[in-house]
Amino acid sequence: MTLVMEGIALDDPLRPFIEEKMAAATGRGRLRPTAARVGFTDENGPKGGPGIRCALTVDLPRRPAVHANGLGETPRLAFDSAYEALEHELARERQRRRDVARRPKKYFVAEQGHLPDGEAGLPPVRRRRRSA
């Protein structure tokens, strides 16, 4: 996996920590990511406040890229919040893939419809919520 870090110095002590955490997050699951990008930007400039944004993007083969953002006062806090959101998104992707694989096949569904009790006890269809 290629890891690209932007907006952080080459000798920053946060770099090895980021490399370790990204390898741990992307090492789970069957699909191995091809590339990951970590970007830090200062939203507020010299004004102060929680203005450092960390953007994490992971490219998976044959899937859309997974993206997460985090905001914090320091780069470490921003990375921690973005990393938590990225773990959540990757877990959702794994669950979505698992649900699709476990869907009953058409012949099973047809057989269940002919049962004398009437309605078959099939799992509910999960609809994907779209966020803004």
Steps between C-alpha positions, in 0.01 A plus 500: 500500500626844411459753782516869410510763777443867422513806722735350759879535527727212399661488845175532696478242781136438403602332170595155639185498712286576194673230293443243776132589552420506128665161450295361790171643371547383143647162591162367611258358248542313176562790264846648533511872414713615211564852632425724796524876535528702822466875463523772763373854440467801729144622461521812717851617424645719778158558666530200731229261612436145383618567150718209389320260270624151425363326191556126453430328170549127438478355148369144489515285186167471314328725756449874540754683713425521874536852641492640855562845652596613847538840662713584803721756669819301432593268212491202738143576615389559142655171389341310791151624414549430128641155577195414711271606215708298250474186716123549512480536120717192439286298744187612313657393171586156641146462640345608170708245310408230754128578474503478121672161515246368750191597302275200430525375145196500272435126514503505879257790502270326250494186714418701814202660323336159450496416871152438648551760775502776240755772554860381522725614783752686285736761642394860435654681207749761620474827315807718476459845648646784302667782685544854379 
